[in-house]
């Protein structure tokens, strides 16, 4: 393959090198920032055999080329545009300058929570494994596995300890990631998180009971009383405190003489932020975080299958805007206090949406006579069923439109079904077929039924819409 010629054709379709301001690549995509997307010749890109799809999101224009190929094309593309080697984070930062305030806020949440997802996923899946060992009637009628085999009890206890670690010490993970994102020293952020879950404090999970019994421990300092309470499993308090810490540290580094900087700046940053956290920031944001979580759980429980169906219908359109990244903070809070919330209702609905996108794309595979589209649809459809929807959604469904409508209808029906039966997840993971291991024991079968319903409805509706579209235009779907 002539990669240089391909890179030249792509650059020409993008409007020339004057229209490209930043470029990088990930495993499968060219990730670009362009000055004016209206100058892009979309038809020319769509007709290129090597291009598997394109989409615009988060201030970036992305071209799907596939693994291996993208590396070779990028080398020549970078040379043609005179752009030095850039990381995806640098391109992401350049793209964020084109975003509106809401998009920038969502991106900020994404930047904070995406890096800590592996820790949360690991903890959640271990929690699911513990539930398999301790849940009655799952393998043996009337008994759990540890009831039937008592010698497995300590194994379950050990797994439970491993599972809880990421959630008990969640403020440390968020403190590190958030402080880094806000421009501060991430190790000071981790220290702040440690302070907020210090073993000398009342465990945050016991705060409600302590308030009810009037036994909340306090510090008495010069006549002031400060509640001596930890922030285990919280999100908003550490986010707000990390922001204050990063900005305070930046301010001090500008004002403190360089000779004293390494001594004075960390000391004052942690001490002042810690005081503010326990007196003002923590109590206020703890209440706000609990209110948001309680409100969402109440809304989901109250709205029932209608609310679930509506959420499923809107989930894919929300993904297009990038706003779905804001759900990470909510899901983290729901999973951090799974005993109270029962788990996350967002993950199963996201899974239904992804399965629906995959089903619609595979329906296009059946309908179309276009060889290139068949190749894209087959790979993208399977990928979506496994939880990766960008190729399916942006490479096929949105371009043809009717598959996207079929997908959101399927997602709505499947989401309504799982909402009716209160199917929730106890971990994050691949939101699709593999997501079953993240689902709360006792509702796994319902989750599978929900996926089958979602797939069937999305596939059938897409077939019907596709045939109507073909008949309307007097041609076979292409």
N, C-alpha and C positions, 0 to 999 in steps of 0.2 A: 504494500500500500504506500502511495506517495503522501506521506504525512505533511510535508511542506506545502504541497498543492492543496491539501485539505484545509490546513490552517489558513492559507491565503483565501480560500473560498469562504470560510467561516468569517474571517475578518471583513471581507468585502460585504457579506450579508449583514454584518453588524454596523455598517456605515463607515468603515475605515478606521484606522488607528486613532484618528482625532476624536472618535466617539467612545473610545475605550480608555477609562482612567485607572482601572485596577483589574488584575487577573491572577487567579490561582486555580488549583484543582484539588479535588478530593479523590476518593477511590474510583468514582465513575463519571464525575461531572466537571466541566469547565465552569468556574464560578467567577463571574465578571461584574464589574460596575461600569455602566455606560452613562454618558452624559444625557442622551435623549433616546429613549426606547422607541419613539415614533420613527426613528431613522432605520430601524432594523427591518430587513426584508424577511419577514417570517415565512413567506412562501418559498423563498430560496433555501432557507434552512430546512424546512419540512421536506423538500424534495431531495435533500442530500442523503444518500444511502447510509452514511456513517452516523448521522444524527438520529438518536433513538427517541428524542423528545426535548422540549424546552419549557421552561416556566420562569416566572418572575416572582420573587418573594424576598422580603426583608431588605429591599434596596439593591438586591443582586439579580442579575439575569443569568440563569444557569442552563447549560447545554449538556444533555445526557449523551455520552459517547460510549461508555462501558469501561470496565477495568482493563488496564494495560494500554489500550488505545489512547485514553485520555492523557496519559503520561507523555506519549510520543508527540501527540498533537500539540500539547501545551508547550513543549520545548521550542517548536518552530513558531508557535503563536507568540510566545514571549519575545522571541527574536524579532519577529515582524513588527511588533508594537513597541519595541524598545523598552519594555517593562521588565525591571529586574525581578528576580525570583521573590515571590511574596507568599506568605502563609495564608491559610484560609481565614485566620483570625484577623489578619491585617486587611484582607478584602472585606470581611464582615464589618470591621470598624469603618472602612471607607463607605460601605453601603449604608451604614446606620445614619450617616449625615444627610441622606436623602429621605429619612423617615420622619413622620410626624411625631409629636410628643407621645401619643398613645403607643405607637409602634416601638418607640425607643424604650418606653417603660416595660413593655412585654419582652423586648430583647434583653433588657437588664435582668429580668427575672430568669429568662432562659440561660443567660451567661452564668448566673449564680447556681442554679439548680441542676443543670445538665451535667456538670462535672461530678456531682455527688450522687447521681442516679445509681451507678454501679454498687455503691455501698448500701443504698436503700433497697435495691433489687435483691442483693445477697441476703440482707437481713430478712426481707419479706418472704423470700423463698424458703429460708430456713424456718421461719415461723410457720409456713405452710407444711413443711415436713414434720414439725412438732405437732401440728394439728392432726396430721394423718396418724400419728402414733397415739394421740390422746383422745381423739374424737370417738365417741361410742357409735356403734351401728355402722361404721364405715366399712370395715372388713368383716367384723364378727357381730352378729345380732345381739344386742343388749350389752355389748362390751366394747371397750377400746383395746388396742393392741397391748398397752401396758397393763390393762386389767387381766388380759389372758396370759401375758408373759411378763410377770413382775420384774424379772431381771433386766428388762428394757427400760425401767423407770428412770434410772440415772442417765441413760443415753438421751432420753427425752428431755431431762432437766438440763443436760449439757447443751443440747441443740437449742433449747429455749434461751439459755444464757447468751449463746452466740447470736441468736436471732435478735435479741433485744438491744444488743450493744449499740448498733447504729442509731436506734431511736432514743435510747436513754441519753446518749452523748451527741444527739443531733445538733445542738447549738455549737459544738466544736467544729463540726463539718461545715455548717452554714457560716459560722464566724470566719473561718479560713477563706472560704470561697467568696463571701460577700465583701469582706474587707479588701481582698485582692481586686475585686471588680470595681470597688469604689475608689481605688487608687492608694490604699494604705498597705502597710506591711501585713501579709496574711498570717504570719506567726503571732503577731499581736492580736489579730482577729481570733486565732485559735485559743490564745490565752484568755481572751475575753469570754469565749465560749466555755472554757474550763471553769472560769470563775462562776459562770451562771449555773453550772451543774456540780459545784463543789460538794463533797460529801458532808461538810459541816452544815449545809443548808437543809431545810425541810424539803424532801423530795417533792417536786412539782405535782406529781400524780396524787399526792395526799393533801394538796392544798385545800380542796373543797371540803373535805372532811374536817380538816383543822379549823377552817372558818366556822363550820357548823357547830363544832364543839368549843369554840373560843380558845383554842390552844395553839394559835399561830405564834411561833417564836419571833422575837424581835431583838434588834440592837438598840440600845439607848445611848445616844451620843449627844452630849450637851443639851439635853432636854428633848431632842428629836427621837422619834421612834421609827425605825426602818424594819420592815418585814424581812425576816431571814429565811427567804423562800427561794428554791431553785426553779429553773425553767426547763426541766426535762420535757422533751417532746413538743416544744413550742417552735414557732417559725417567726412570727411578727416581732417579738421582743428582740431576738438576736439580729434580725435584719435591720431594725431601726438603730440598735446600739452599734452595729458594725458601721453603719453610715456615719454616725456621730464620731466614732473612733477614727475612721479614715480621714474625715475632714479635719478633726482636731489635730491628728498627727501631721497632716500636710501643713496646717497653719503654724504649728510649733516648729517644724523644720525650717520654715521661712524666717522665723523670728529668733530662734535660739542660736547663739554663736556656735559655729562648727566644732569648736573645742569641747563644748558641753553637750552637743547634740545627741550623741549615743547614750549619754547618761540621763539627761533631763527629759528628752522627748518621749521615750518609751514609758518612763516613770509617770509623768503627768498624763500621758494619753490613757494609760490603763486606769490610773487612780481616778481621774475626773470622769471618764466614761463609766467606770464601775459605779461610782457614787450616783451619777445621773440614772444609770440603769435601774438600780434598786430603789431609788426614791421616786422617779417620775416615769421614765420610759418603760420599764418592765411592767409595773402595775397597769398602766394605761393600755399598752399593746397586748398584754395577756388578756384583758377583758375584751378588747376589740377582736383579737384572734378567735377567742372562744365564741363570741357572738357571730362572727362570719361562719365558722364551722357549724355551730348549732343551727344557724339559719339555713345553710345549704342542706344539712341533713333533714331538717324539718320540711323544707320545700320538696325534697325528693320523696320523703315518706308521705307527705300530704298530697302531692300532685299525682302520685301513683304512676300507672302506665301511661297516662296522658302526658305527664311531665317527661317521663323517660322517652316516649316517642318523639316529643318535640325536640328534646336535646339530641336525640339520634338524627333527626332530620337536619338540624342545624350544625352538627359537629363538623362535617366536611366543609361547608362554607366558612366555618370559623377557622379551619386549618388553612384555607386559602389566604386568609388575612394574616396568619401567623399568631393570632390571638390565643391559640390553643396552648402555647407555651406558658401562659399565665396560669393554666390549670395545674402546673407542676407544684406551685406553692400550696395550692388547696389540697392536692392529693397527698403531699408530704404531711400536712397537718392531719388529714383523715387517717393515714396509715400510722402516724406517730402515736395516736391514741385509739388503736383499733378496738380495744375493749369497750370504749364508750361509743364509737361511731359505727362499729361493725365492719369497717373497711371502706374502701373507695368504690363509689358507684360510677365514677368517671371512667375508670379503666375498662370495665366491661362494655360500656357504651362506645368507647373509642375502638374497641375490638370489633364490635358489630359494624361500625362505620368502615373499618379497614377491610373486613371480609366482604362487605357490600361493594366496595370499590373494586376488589379483586374479581368478584362474580360478574360485575358489569363489564369489566375488561375482557374476561373470558367469553362473555356473550358476543362481544365485538369480534373476537377471534373466530367464532362460529359464523358470524354474518358476513364479514368482509371478504372481498376477493383481492384486496390489495396485498401483495406479497410482503412489502415492507411493514405494513400495519400488522399483519399476522405475526411477524417475527417479534415486533415490539409488544403486542398484546399478550402473547404467550408467556414471555418472560416477566412482564410487568404484572400480569394477573396473578401468577404464582407468588411473586414477591409481595404483593399486597395481602394475600391470604396469610403470609408469614409475618405481616406487621409493617412492611415498608411500602408506603403507598405513593410516594412522589412520582415514580415512573408511570404508574397506572393513572393517577389522577391528572397529572399535568401532561403526560405524553400521549394519552388516549382519550380519557373520559371528558375532560374539559374541552378538548379540541373538537370532538364530535357532538358535545352537549347532551345528546339524548342518553348516553350511558351514565352521565353524571346524575341526571334526573332519576334514572332507574336505580342508581346506587343509593341516593339519599332516601328514596321511598323504601328500599329494602332495609336500610339502616334504621329508619323510623319504626318499621314493623318489628324488627328484631329487638330493638331497644325497648319498645313498649312491652314486649313479652318478658324480657329479663327484669324490667322495672316492676312488673306486676308481681314477680316472685322474689323481689329483693335480692337479686344476685349481686354480690359485691366481691371485690378483690382484696386480698390481704398483702399484696406485693405488687410492685411494678415489674414489667417485663415486656415481652413482645406482644403487642396488642393485636392478636389474631389467633390462628389455630394453636400456636404454642402457648397462648395465654392461659390455657386451662390450668397449668401448674400454679398460676397466681391467684386462682379463684378460691374463695372460702369453701372448705369442705362442707358437704351437704347440699351445695348448689352447683357442683361441677356438671352434673347431668343436665340441669336446666340451662347452663351456659352452652353446652354442646347443642342442645335443642334450639337455643336462640341463634347460634351460628348457622344451623341448617335452615331455619326459617329465613334468616337474613339472606343467605346465599340464594335460596330458591326464589324469593320474591324479587331480589335485585336482578337475578339472571332472567326471570320471566318478563319482568317489566321492561328491561333493556331490549329483549328480543322483540316484544310487541312495539315499542317505540321505534326500534331500528327498522322493522318492516314497514311501519307507517311512514317513516322518514324516506325510505327507499321508494315506496309507492308514490309518495308525494312528489318526489323529484324524478320519478321515472327511470331510476337507475338502481343497480345493486349497491348496497352500502359499501363505501370505500373510504 
